Amino acid sequence: INTGASVRGALTVDDIVAQRAEPPGVFENAAREAFAPALFTPGRQGGRAVKSRVSIELRFGQPPLAVAQASEKAAKGPKPEVVPFERYAIGTMDHSAAITQMRAARPDWVYASGYINDLILIRKQMNDLGLKPQVVTMIAGPAYQEFAKTVGPLAENITSMSWWHPAVRYKSKDVFGSTEAFNAAWEKKYGGEADYVEASSAAGGVILQLGIEAANSIDPKKVRDAIAALDAETFYGKVKFGAAGQINSLQPPVFQLQGGKPVVLWPPAIKQGEKTTTVMIAPDS
């Protein structure tokens, strides 16, 4: 990335070159589009901003690994002991070796991150191999209805979290008025439930709506400034932005599957129930 003009002390991107890609010809355009509108604090020489060349390694498909690594780091302290920490490739068809190693360690809590198909397989193999922790947390598969439908009683009492979930309940002054109203509108138009990506997209529209109303204008600068100053309740949750332009008010819900349904445990403002710790083990078939 070569940097160009200055905007309020931050540099804009002038040129983007993909130096290397694996596989080639697949993700390069997506990477260029992602970084084209980027702004960042420039390097300085003699107190003056200078043009910079920045090299960034971009990996696709890695969020579950990043979540797991952050959780491992957070767990290392005077109280919890992290026993086996295992990685797996996306699409792995057999987790038995890792699960057997975990079973030998007799953990109280098993935390697994991955995509829905990975976590469905892990949960089933945990049961088959007799891994019976007191608490199972999985991110982000349990956020989807398909997870509970597929694993059946094995989903019971699994905890998870998501940036947003249809189970949350917020009252708002946006075009929807509440989470329940958004859920109903989504189901009527598209069928089923919105996931957090779809809800985030709708929230972006709501934020624009609130910004235009607050600015009483469609002038881009006035709307931008109004959005930057927002402190509003939306169907998605509280929206407020920090100095860097990132939302700093969001409280991603922690929930537990109870009776096949998500029950929000945190944050307290929308809490729906209490956590249970007994993990369902299916009978031998």
Disulfide bonds with the S-S distance in Angstrom:
none
